[in-house]
Amino acid sequence: MRRVLRTGMAAAVLLGLAACSDPYSPGQRALGGGLLGAGGGAAVAGLTGGNAATGALLGGAIGAVGGAVTTPQRPYYGGYGPPRGYYRGW
């Protein structure tokens, strides 16, 4: 029982840390998606009686590709400058 609890706590910590990434960096999104996918794949394979290593490998690969492909563009906050004469008082 202690081993299961210890493994569950380690998985929860790793999954929590996997969510800490820059949402606009394709590399970090691929890494985060891979970690989350590996954890999810291992958990599903373990619960269904399959091989957890194979589930982690497939889930990590799918998560990494999904994280890299779905990277959004950074928002543009530049806009236009103030109107002419704005700083001169006229």
MOPAC internal coordinates of N, CA, C and O (Angstrom, degrees):
PM7 1SCF
backbone

  N    0.0000 0     0.00 0     0.00 0    0    0    0
  C    1.4505 1     0.00 0     0.00 0    1    0    0
  C    1.5245 1   110.71 1     0.00 0    2    1    0
  O    1.2310 1   120.47 1   141.01 1    3    2    1
  N    1.3196 1   116.71 1   -38.99 1    3    2    1
  C    1.4647 1   119.40 1  -179.84 1    5    3    2
  C    1.5221 1   111.53 1   -65.43 1    6    5    3
  O    1.2310 1   121.30 1   144.14 1    7    6    5
  N    1.3186 1   115.12 1   -35.86 1    7    6    5
  C    1.4657 1   118.74 1  -179.48 1    9    7    6
  C    1.5317 1   110.56 1   -65.45 1   10    9    7
  O    1.2310 1   120.50 1   138.22 1   11   10    9
  N    1.3110 1   116.64 1   -41.78 1   11   10    9
  C    1.4613 1   120.72 1   178.92 1   13   11   10
  C    1.5254 1   110.23 1   -64.81 1   14   13   11
  O    1.2310 1   120.50 1   137.19 1   15   14   13
  N    1.3200 1   116.64 1   -42.81 1   15   14   13
  C    1.4590 1   120.79 1   179.18 1   17   15   14
  C    1.5228 1   110.87 1   -64.52 1   18   17   15
  O    1.2310 1   120.39 1   137.24 1   19   18   17
  N    1.3191 1   116.86 1   -42.76 1   19   18   17
  C    1.4632 1   121.30 1   179.54 1   21   19   18
  C    1.5317 1   111.03 1   -64.44 1   22   21   19
  O    1.2310 1   120.60 1   137.70 1   23   22   21
  N    1.3232 1   116.45 1   -42.30 1   23   22   21
  C    1.4634 1   120.58 1   178.42 1   25   23   22
  C    1.5237 1   110.79 1   -65.54 1   26   25   23
  O    1.2310 1   120.52 1   139.33 1   27   26   25
  N    1.3127 1   116.60 1   -40.67 1   27   26   25
  C    1.4683 1   120.41 1   178.11 1   29   27   26
  C    1.5157 1   112.40 1   -64.18 1   30   29   27
  O    1.2310 1   120.31 1   139.66 1   31   30   29
  N    1.3173 1   117.01 1   -40.34 1   31   30   29
  C    1.4660 1   120.64 1   178.26 1   33   31   30
  C    1.5230 1   110.85 1   -66.80 1   34   33   31
  O    1.2310 1   120.25 1   138.95 1   35   34   33
  N    1.3278 1   117.14 1   -41.05 1   35   34   33
  C    1.4653 1   120.16 1   178.13 1   37   35   34
  C    1.5227 1   110.78 1   -64.18 1   38   37   35
  O    1.2310 1   120.36 1   139.82 1   39   38   37
  N    1.3193 1   116.92 1   -40.18 1   39   38   37
  C    1.4650 1   120.36 1   178.12 1   41   39   38
  C    1.5229 1   110.99 1   -65.46 1   42   41   39
  O    1.2310 1   120.16 1   140.66 1   43   42   41
  N    1.3292 1   117.30 1   -39.34 1   43   42   41
  C    1.4627 1   120.29 1   179.03 1   45   43   42
  C    1.5250 1   111.19 1   -64.72 1   46   45   43
  O    1.2310 1   120.13 1   139.21 1   47   46   45
  N    1.3243 1   117.35 1   -40.79 1   47   46   45
  C    1.4667 1   120.74 1   178.32 1   49   47   46
  C    1.5244 1   110.53 1   -65.68 1   50   49   47
  O    1.2310 1   120.22 1   135.52 1   51   50   49
  N    1.3259 1   117.19 1   -44.48 1   51   50   49
  C    1.4647 1   120.13 1  -179.88 1   53   51   50
  C    1.5246 1   111.82 1   -65.31 1   54   53   51
  O    1.2310 1   120.02 1   139.08 1   55   54   53
  N    1.3147 1   117.57 1   -40.92 1   55   54   53
  C    1.4591 1   119.85 1   177.78 1   57   55   54
  C    1.5261 1   111.38 1   -67.09 1   58   57   55
  O    1.2310 1   120.35 1   144.35 1   59   58   57
  N    1.3236 1   116.94 1   -35.65 1   59   58   57
  C    1.4629 1   119.98 1   176.35 1   61   59   58
  C    1.5156 1   112.34 1   -65.61 1   62   61   59
  O    1.2310 1   120.40 1   140.60 1   63   62   61
  N    1.3259 1   116.84 1   -39.40 1   63   62   61
  C    1.4603 1   120.11 1   178.37 1   65   63   62
  C    1.5229 1   111.92 1   -73.34 1   66   65   63
  O    1.2310 1   120.13 1   153.23 1   67   66   65
  N    1.3072 1   117.36 1   -26.77 1   67   66   65
  C    1.4667 1   120.30 1   179.75 1   69   67   66
  C    1.5218 1   111.25 1   -67.17 1   70   69   67
  O    1.2310 1   119.86 1   156.89 1   71   70   69
  N    1.3058 1   117.86 1   -23.11 1   71   70   69
  C    1.4608 1   120.80 1  -179.05 1   73   71   70
  C    1.5216 1   112.40 1   -80.57 1   74   73   71
  O    1.2310 1   119.12 1   170.91 1   75   74   73
  N    1.3215 1   119.28 1    -9.09 1   75   74   73
  C    1.4616 1   122.42 1  -179.06 1   77   75   74
  C    1.5203 1   109.76 1   -89.90 1   78   77   75
  O    1.2310 1   120.34 1   -88.74 1   79   78   77
  N    1.3127 1   116.95 1    91.26 1   79   78   77
  C    1.4552 1   120.39 1   178.92 1   81   79   78
  C    1.5172 1   109.45 1  -151.47 1   82   81   79
  O    1.2310 1   120.95 1   -14.93 1   83   82   81
  N    1.3341 1   115.78 1   165.07 1   83   82   81
  C    1.4548 1   122.38 1   177.89 1   85   83   82
  C    1.5262 1   108.45 1   -76.84 1   86   85   83
  O    1.2310 1   119.18 1   -60.09 1   87   86   85
  N    1.3203 1   119.18 1   119.91 1   87   86   85
  C    1.4612 1   119.60 1  -176.04 1   89   87   86
  C    1.5201 1   114.41 1   -70.33 1   90   89   87
  O    1.2310 1   119.44 1   170.67 1   91   90   89
  N    1.3343 1   118.67 1    -9.33 1   91   90   89
  C    1.4615 1   121.02 1  -177.60 1   93   91   90
  C    1.5216 1   112.88 1  -107.62 1   94   93   91
  O    1.2310 1   119.23 1  -176.27 1   95   94   93
  N    1.3187 1   119.08 1     3.73 1   95   94   93
  C    1.4603 1   122.66 1   179.04 1   97   95   94
  C    1.5302 1   109.17 1  -103.02 1   98   97   95
  O    1.2310 1   119.86 1   -61.70 1   99   98   97
  N    1.3487 1   117.87 1   118.30 1   99   98   97
  C    1.4673 1   119.06 1  -178.88 1  101   99   98
  C    1.5244 1   112.95 1   -61.00 1  102  101   99
  O    1.2310 1   119.88 1   144.07 1  103  102  101
  N    1.3337 1   117.84 1   -35.93 1  103  102  101
  C    1.4580 1   120.45 1   179.87 1  105  103  102
  C    1.5124 1   112.29 1   -66.40 1  106  105  103
  O    1.2310 1   120.65 1   135.84 1  107  106  105
  N    1.3216 1   116.36 1   -44.16 1  107  106  105
  C    1.4575 1   119.22 1   179.72 1  109  107  106
  C    1.5244 1   111.31 1   -70.61 1  110  109  107
  O    1.2310 1   120.33 1   146.13 1  111  110  109
  N    1.3201 1   116.97 1   -33.87 1  111  110  109
  C    1.4691 1   118.71 1   176.67 1  113  111  110
  C    1.5197 1   110.89 1   -67.94 1  114  113  111
  O    1.2310 1   120.39 1   143.45 1  115  114  113
  N    1.3369 1   116.86 1   -36.55 1  115  114  113
  C    1.4640 1   119.88 1   177.21 1  117  115  114
  C    1.5253 1   110.31 1   -66.28 1  118  117  115
  O    1.2310 1   120.35 1   138.38 1  119  118  117
  N    1.3291 1   116.93 1   -41.62 1  119  118  117
  C    1.4624 1   120.59 1   178.82 1  121  119  118
  C    1.5235 1   111.12 1   -64.86 1  122  121  119
  O    1.2310 1   120.60 1   132.30 1  123  122  121
  N    1.3244 1   116.46 1   -47.70 1  123  122  121
  C    1.4587 1   119.78 1   178.98 1  125  123  122
  C    1.5167 1   112.53 1   -63.24 1  126  125  123
  O    1.2310 1   120.53 1   137.57 1  127  126  125
  N    1.3321 1   116.60 1   -42.43 1  127  126  125
  C    1.4610 1   120.18 1   177.76 1  129  127  126
  C    1.5122 1   112.03 1   -64.95 1  130  129  127
  O    1.2310 1   120.73 1   142.78 1  131  130  129
  N    1.3340 1   116.21 1   -37.22 1  131  130  129
  C    1.4621 1   119.93 1   178.03 1  133  131  130
  C    1.5148 1   112.19 1   -65.52 1  134  133  131
  O    1.2310 1   120.60 1   137.71 1  135  134  133
  N    1.3293 1   116.46 1   -42.29 1  135  134  133
  C    1.4679 1   119.56 1   178.72 1  137  135  134
  C    1.5255 1   111.76 1   -66.21 1  138  137  135
  O    1.2310 1   120.97 1   135.68 1  139  138  137
  N    1.3201 1   115.75 1   -44.32 1  139  138  137
  C    1.4621 1   118.34 1   178.47 1  141  139  138
  C    1.5264 1   111.30 1   -65.56 1  142  141  139
  O    1.2310 1   120.34 1   139.64 1  143  142  141
  N    1.3238 1   116.95 1   -40.36 1  143  142  141
  C    1.4629 1   120.42 1   178.51 1  145  143  142
  C    1.5155 1   112.44 1   -65.69 1  146  145  143
  O    1.2310 1   120.54 1   140.68 1  147  146  145
  N    1.3331 1   116.57 1   -39.32 1  147  146  145
  C    1.4654 1   120.06 1   178.76 1  149  147  146
  C    1.5245 1   111.03 1   -65.10 1  150  149  147
  O    1.2310 1   120.93 1   136.89 1  151  150  149
  N    1.3143 1   115.83 1   -43.11 1  151  150  149
  C    1.4632 1   118.93 1   177.85 1  153  151  150
  C    1.5158 1   112.23 1   -64.05 1  154  153  151
  O    1.2310 1   120.77 1   135.72 1  155  154  153
  N    1.3168 1   116.13 1   -44.28 1  155  154  153
  C    1.4619 1   120.29 1   178.85 1  157  155  154
  C    1.5185 1   112.18 1   -66.02 1  158  157  155
  O    1.2310 1   120.31 1   138.42 1  159  158  157
  N    1.3260 1   117.00 1   -41.58 1  159  158  157
  C    1.4659 1   120.63 1   179.29 1  161  159  158
  C    1.5126 1   112.28 1   -64.93 1  162  161  159
  O    1.2310 1   120.48 1   139.13 1  163  162  161
  N    1.3303 1   116.70 1   -40.87 1  163  162  161
  C    1.4639 1   119.96 1   178.35 1  165  163  162
  C    1.5261 1   110.99 1   -66.99 1  166  165  163
  O    1.2310 1   120.70 1   141.14 1  167  166  165
  N    1.3294 1   116.27 1   -38.86 1  167  166  165
  C    1.4634 1   119.42 1  -179.78 1  169  167  166
  C    1.5257 1   111.27 1   -66.37 1  170  169  167
  O    1.2310 1   120.64 1   135.35 1  171  170  169
  N    1.3215 1   116.38 1   -44.65 1  171  170  169
  C    1.4673 1   119.44 1  -179.81 1  173  171  170
  C    1.5250 1   110.72 1   -65.81 1  174  173  171
  O    1.2310 1   120.37 1   137.47 1  175  174  173
  N    1.3325 1   116.91 1   -42.53 1  175  174  173
  C    1.4637 1   119.62 1   179.29 1  177  175  174
  C    1.5248 1   111.10 1   -64.96 1  178  177  175
  O    1.2310 1   120.39 1   141.23 1  179  178  177
  N    1.3253 1   116.86 1   -38.77 1  179  178  177
  C    1.4585 1   119.72 1   178.33 1  181  179  178
  C    1.5179 1   112.55 1   -66.76 1  182  181  179
  O    1.2310 1   120.31 1   141.86 1  183  182  181
  N    1.3218 1   117.01 1   -38.14 1  183  182  181
  C    1.4633 1   120.41 1  -179.57 1  185  183  182
  C    1.5253 1   112.60 1   -72.63 1  186  185  183
  O    1.2310 1   120.32 1   149.19 1  187  186  185
  N    1.3205 1   116.99 1   -30.81 1  187  186  185
  C    1.4641 1   119.82 1  -177.69 1  189  187  186
  C    1.5168 1   113.00 1   -93.41 1  190  189  187
  O    1.2310 1   119.84 1  -178.30 1  191  190  189
  N    1.3178 1   117.92 1     1.70 1  191  190  189
  C    1.4554 1   121.08 1   177.55 1  193  191  190
  C    1.5143 1   113.97 1    87.61 1  194  193  191
  O    1.2310 1   119.63 1  -168.86 1  195  194  193
  N    1.3142 1   118.32 1    11.14 1  195  194  193
  C    1.4628 1   121.56 1   178.79 1  197  195  194
  C    1.5156 1   111.16 1   -89.11 1  198  197  195
  O    1.2310 1   120.82 1     6.36 1  199  198  197
  N    1.3119 1   116.04 1  -173.64 1  199  198  197
  C    1.4546 1   121.88 1   179.12 1  201  199  198
  C    1.5285 1   108.84 1   -82.70 1  202  201  199
  O    1.2310 1   120.21 1   -60.34 1  203  202  201
  N    1.3314 1   117.21 1   119.66 1  203  202  201
  C    1.4601 1   121.21 1  -176.93 1  205  203  202
  C    1.5227 1   112.06 1   -66.37 1  206  205  203
  O    1.2310 1   119.89 1   146.49 1  207  206  205
  N    1.3307 1   117.81 1   -33.51 1  207  206  205
  C    1.4655 1   120.28 1   179.94 1  209  207  206
  C    1.5267 1   110.92 1   -66.79 1  210  209  207
  O    1.2310 1   120.31 1   138.83 1  211  210  209
  N    1.3112 1   117.01 1   -41.17 1  211  210  209
  C    1.4633 1   120.28 1   177.55 1  213  211  210
  C    1.5242 1   110.67 1   -66.24 1  214  213  211
  O    1.2310 1   120.22 1   139.21 1  215  214  213
  N    1.3121 1   117.19 1   -40.79 1  215  214  213
  C    1.4628 1   121.01 1   177.06 1  217  215  214
  C    1.5128 1   111.89 1   -62.79 1  218  217  215
  O    1.2310 1   120.69 1   139.62 1  219  218  217
  N    1.3424 1   116.29 1   -40.38 1  219  218  217
  C    1.4618 1   119.82 1   178.24 1  221  219  218
  C    1.5177 1   111.25 1   -66.68 1  222  221  219
  O    1.2310 1   120.37 1   140.09 1  223  222  221
  N    1.3218 1   116.89 1   -39.91 1  223  222  221
  C    1.4644 1   120.66 1  -179.98 1  225  223  222
  C    1.5260 1   111.17 1   -65.06 1  226  225  223
  O    1.2310 1   120.49 1   131.35 1  227  226  225
  N    1.3159 1   116.67 1   -48.65 1  227  226  225
  C    1.4658 1   119.82 1  -179.96 1  229  227  226
  C    1.5282 1   111.75 1   -67.32 1  230  229  227
  O    1.2310 1   120.30 1   136.81 1  231  230  229
  N    1.3169 1   117.03 1   -43.19 1  231  230  229
  C    1.4605 1   120.28 1   178.97 1  233  231  230
  C    1.5155 1   112.34 1   -64.48 1  234  233  231
  O    1.2310 1   120.45 1   141.18 1  235  234  233
  N    1.3337 1   116.75 1   -38.82 1  235  234  233
  C    1.4602 1   120.18 1   177.60 1  237  235  234
  C    1.5118 1   112.45 1   -65.87 1  238  237  235
  O    1.2310 1   120.42 1   139.34 1  239  238  237
  N    1.3257 1   116.80 1   -40.66 1  239  238  237
  C    1.4686 1   120.06 1   179.18 1  241  239  238
  C    1.5208 1   110.83 1   -65.86 1  242  241  239
  O    1.2310 1   120.49 1   134.73 1  243  242  241
  N    1.3130 1   116.67 1   -45.27 1  243  242  241
  C    1.4645 1   119.92 1   179.85 1  245  243  242
  C    1.5277 1   110.58 1   -66.08 1  246  245  243
  O    1.2310 1   120.20 1   139.69 1  247  246  245
  N    1.3294 1   117.23 1   -40.31 1  247  246  245
  C    1.4614 1   120.60 1   179.10 1  249  247  246
  C    1.5159 1   112.65 1   -66.33 1  250  249  247
  O    1.2310 1   120.00 1   141.84 1  251  250  249
  N    1.3345 1   117.61 1   -38.16 1  251  250  249
  C    1.4620 1   120.64 1   179.35 1  253  251  250
  C    1.5223 1   111.11 1   -66.69 1  254  253  251
  O    1.2310 1   120.59 1   135.81 1  255  254  253
  N    1.3178 1   116.47 1   -44.19 1  255  254  253
  C    1.4713 1   119.60 1   178.39 1  257  255  254
  C    1.5261 1   110.12 1   -65.01 1  258  257  255
  O    1.2310 1   120.63 1   135.56 1  259  258  257
  N    1.3087 1   116.40 1   -44.44 1  259  258  257
  C    1.4661 1   119.73 1   179.25 1  261  259  258
  C    1.5154 1   112.72 1   -63.04 1  262  261  259
  O    1.2310 1   120.07 1   141.33 1  263  262  261
  N    1.3277 1   117.47 1   -38.67 1  263  262  261
  C    1.4602 1   120.25 1   178.61 1  265  263  262
  C    1.5139 1   112.69 1   -67.57 1  266  265  263
  O    1.2310 1   120.15 1   140.49 1  267  266  265
  N    1.3235 1   117.31 1   -39.51 1  267  266  265
  C    1.4625 1   120.42 1  -179.18 1  269  267  266
  C    1.5217 1   111.49 1   -72.72 1  270  269  267
  O    1.2310 1   120.28 1   142.81 1  271  270  269
  N    1.3199 1   117.07 1   -37.19 1  271  270  269
  C    1.4682 1   120.41 1  -176.22 1  273  271  270
  C    1.5257 1   111.70 1   -73.46 1  274  273  271
  O    1.2310 1   119.79 1   147.46 1  275  274  273
  N    1.3139 1   118.00 1   -32.54 1  275  274  273
  C    1.4651 1   120.91 1  -174.72 1  277  275  274
  C    1.5189 1   113.44 1   -94.87 1  278  277  275
  O    1.2310 1   119.63 1  -156.74 1  279  278  277
  N    1.3268 1   118.31 1    23.26 1  279  278  277
  C    1.4592 1   120.88 1   179.42 1  281  279  278
  C    1.5259 1   110.02 1   -70.54 1  282  281  279
  O    1.2310 1   119.70 1   -57.88 1  283  282  281
  N    1.3413 1   118.18 1   122.12 1  283  282  281
  C    1.4667 1   119.45 1   179.63 1  285  283  282
  C    1.5261 1   111.19 1   -79.07 1  286  285  283
  O    1.2310 1   120.77 1   -18.07 1  287  286  285
  N    1.3359 1   116.14 1   161.93 1  287  286  285
  C    1.4557 1   120.55 1   175.47 1  289  287  286
  C    1.5183 1   109.14 1   -78.16 1  290  289  287
  O    1.2310 1   121.39 1   -28.82 1  291  290  289
  N    1.3344 1   114.95 1   151.18 1  291  290  289
  C    1.4612 1   119.21 1   177.19 1  293  291  290
  C    1.5262 1   109.79 1   -68.02 1  294  293  291
  O    1.2310 1   120.00 1   -36.81 1  295  294  293
  N    1.3368 1   117.60 1   143.19 1  295  294  293
  C    1.4625 1   118.98 1   177.92 1  297  295  294
  C    1.5288 1   110.85 1   -69.38 1  298  297  295
  O    1.2310 1   120.41 1   -30.99 1  299  298  297
  N    1.3193 1   116.83 1   149.01 1  299  298  297
  C    1.4635 1   122.49 1  -179.94 1  301  299  298
  C    1.5197 1   108.46 1   -99.26 1  302  301  299
  O    1.2310 1   120.94 1   -63.18 1  303  302  301
  N    1.3319 1   115.81 1   116.82 1  303  302  301
  C    1.4543 1   120.87 1  -179.67 1  305  303  302
  C    1.5191 1   112.43 1  -110.44 1  306  305  303
  O    1.2310 1   119.69 1  -173.36 1  307  306  305
  N    1.3443 1   118.19 1     6.64 1  307  306  305
  C    1.4616 1   121.09 1  -176.06 1  309  307  306
  C    1.5120 1   112.99 1   -65.42 1  310  309  307
  O    1.2310 1   120.51 1   121.99 1  311  310  309
  N    1.3021 1   116.63 1   -58.01 1  311  310  309
  C    1.4552 1   120.83 1  -179.86 1  313  311  310
  C    1.5192 1   112.16 1    63.01 1  314  313  311
  O    1.2310 1   120.99 1    15.48 1  315  314  313
  N    1.3050 1   115.70 1  -164.52 1  315  314  313
  C    1.4588 1   122.03 1   178.30 1  317  315  314
  C    1.5169 1   109.09 1   -99.88 1  318  317  315
  O    1.2310 1   120.75 1   -21.37 1  319  318  317
  N    1.3160 1   116.17 1   158.63 1  319  318  317
  C    1.4567 1   120.94 1   178.38 1  321  319  318
  C    1.5196 1   111.11 1   -75.30 1  322  321  319
  O    1.2310 1   120.42 1     1.13 1  323  322  321
  N    1.3230 1   116.81 1  -178.87 1  323  322  321
  C    1.4664 1   119.96 1   179.08 1  325  323  322
  C    1.5322 1   110.60 1   -68.52 1  326  325  323
  O    1.2310 1   119.41 1   -19.05 1  327  326  325
  N    1.3233 1   118.72 1   160.95 1  327  326  325
  C    1.4568 1   120.73 1   179.59 1  329  327  326
  C    1.5261 1   112.16 1   -65.35 1  330  329  327
  O    1.2310 1   120.67 1   -17.19 1  331  330  329
  N    1.3496 1   116.32 1   162.81 1  331  330  329
  C    1.4685 1   120.84 1  -179.95 1  333  331  330
  C    1.5130 1   110.42 1   -59.16 1  334  333  331
  O    1.2310 1   121.01 1   -41.81 1  335  334  333
  N    1.3117 1   115.66 1   138.19 1  335  334  333
  C    1.4489 1   121.04 1   177.51 1  337  335  334
  C    1.5116 1   114.54 1    78.07 1  338  337  335
  O    1.2310 1   119.57 1  -171.83 1  339  338  337
  N    1.2887 1   118.42 1     8.17 1  339  338  337
  C    1.4614 1   121.65 1  -175.50 1  341  339  338
  C    1.5215 1   111.43 1   -64.57 1  342  341  339
  O    1.2310 1   120.06 1   139.73 1  343  342  341
  N    1.3215 1   117.50 1   -40.27 1  343  342  341
  C    1.4595 1   120.57 1  -176.34 1  345  343  342
  C    1.5212 1   112.63 1   -89.66 1  346  345  343
  O    1.2310 1   119.05 1   174.63 1  347  346  345
  N    1.3321 1   119.42 1    -5.37 1  347  346  345
  C    1.4629 1   121.06 1  -177.67 1  349  347  346
  C    1.5188 1   112.05 1  -101.99 1  350  349  347
  O    1.2310 1   119.70 1   177.28 1  351  350  349
  N    1.2848 1   118.18 1    -2.72 1  351  350  349
  C    1.4517 1   120.54 1   176.02 1  353  351  350
  C    1.5167 1   114.37 1    86.26 1  354  353  351
  O    1.2310 1   118.54 1  -174.03 1  355  354  353
  N    1.3074 1   120.39 1     5.97 1  355  354  353
  C    1.4672 1   121.31 1   177.84 1  357  355  354
  C    1.4724 1   111.71 1  -127.64 1  358  357  355
  O    1.2310 1   120.10 1   180.00 1  359  358  357

